[in-house]
Amino acid sequence: METITIELTPDTEVGGFTAQIPGIPAYGEGETESQAIADLKEAVIAYVSFFGIEDALARITRPAIRSLSMSLEEFSRA
């Protein structure tokens, strides 16, 4: 079984969360992380029903995560 990555982004202005699987143009929203994930699941089911599982699997991207040994101040200098 393959593991997928779900990005959860808090909405600092309104509250709640947005959820997405990187690469698939389907989103979920909710007041809690669980609600956003449940909404995302419904959106992904609709996407797969329309475009097919092969299309969805081909679109999934794996974010590259790298730790940098520098401060934000150093990183933001020109």
N, C-alpha and C positions, 0 to 999 in steps of 0.2 A: 504494500500500500504506500502510495506516494504522499508526502507531506506537502501541504500548500502554506503559503505565507499570506496572512491577512493583515493589511495595514489598518490600524485604528487611529483616527485623527480626532482629537478633542476639538470642539468648537468653543473657543474661549470667549466669543462674543455672545452667542445665543445659549450655549450649553449643549450637552449631548455629544454624540460621536458620529463620525462617518466611517464606514468600513468599505474596503475594496481589496480585491485580489489583484496584485500588480499585473497589468497587461490586459485584463478583461474589462471592457467598458460596461460594468455593472456596479452599482453602488448601493449601500444600505445606510440608513440613518436611524438613530434612536436616542432616547434619553440616556440609556445605559449602553455599555459595550455589548452586553448580551442581546439587547434589542436591535442594535445596529447590525450585529452578526446575523440574527434571525432575518432581518430585512434584506441583507445581502444575499442570504441563501435563497430567498424568494426571487430576487433579481437574477441570480445565476441560473436558477431552474428555468426561468423564462428565456434567458439568453441561450442556454443549451437547447431548449425546445425549438427555438427559432433557427439557430445557426449550426447546431450539432456539437457533440462533445469533442470531435476532432479539432474543430475550429477553436473552441475554448482552450483545449490543451496546448495547441500551437501558439496561442497568444500569451500564455502565462510567462512572466519574466521573473527571474531570480535577482532580487536586488543585491548588488555588491556592497558589502559592509566592510569598511576599513576603519581602524582606529588610527588617529593621527596623534602624535606626541607633540602637540603644540596648543597654545591657548587660542581662544577665539580672537583675541586682540592681535596676536601674531598672524593668524590666518587671514584676517580682514585688512591687513596693510597692503598697500599697492606695491 
